[in-house]
Amino acid sequence: MRKELIAWSAWPSPVYTDEYGPKGIRMNNVLPGFTKEDPSTVPEAWVQKIPLRRAASTTEIAKAVRFLASDESSYMTGQNVRVDGGFARGL
């Protein structure tokens, strides 16, 4: 079920880029991994499944969102950006 859920949640961005891209509207998804305001509160058993061996802070996810909303990503659209410490590497 997990793979199907990820595939579905990432689906709208690439599909709608053909419709909205010509209007100058960019559509990208941020796919966060285990995220907490205080990453040290994530159980160690979960952290061991993340290649970077830590959870993300909400600030780290916000930086990815800020990048996608900025002019620095002006030629990016229809992308699914994983910010998960490598957790979904096999999906």
JOHU-V715546 format. One record per pair of residues at least 24 apart in sequence whose ideal C-beta (glycine too) atoms are under 8 Angstrom apart, sorted by the first residue. I is the first residue (numbers start at 1). J is the second residue. D is the distance in whole Angstrom. If there is no record, write none. Layout:
{{I/J/D} {I/J/D}}
This chain:
{{2/91/8} {3/91/6} {6/31/7} {6/88/7} {6/91/6} {10/80/4} {13/77/8} {13/78/6} {13/79/7} {13/80/6} {14/78/4} {14/79/8} {14/80/8} {17/77/5} {17/78/4} {21/77/6} {21/78/8} {26/68/8} {26/73/8} {26/74/8} {26/76/7} {26/77/4} {27/77/6} {27/78/6} {28/68/5} {28/73/7} {28/76/6} {28/77/6} {28/78/7} {28/79/5} {28/80/7} {28/81/6} {29/79/7} {29/80/5} {29/81/7} {30/61/7} {30/64/5} {30/65/6} {30/68/7} {30/81/5} {30/83/6} {31/80/6} {31/81/7} {31/82/5} {31/83/7} {31/84/7} {31/88/7} {32/56/6} {32/61/5} {32/83/5} {32/84/6} {33/82/8} {33/83/7} {33/84/3} {33/85/5} {33/87/4} {33/88/7} {34/84/8} {34/85/8} {34/87/7} {35/60/8} {35/61/5} {49/87/7} {50/84/7} {50/85/4} {50/86/7} {50/87/5} {51/85/6} {51/86/3} {51/87/7} {51/89/7} {52/85/4} {52/86/6} {53/85/8} {54/85/7} {55/85/7} {56/83/6} {56/84/7} {56/85/6}}
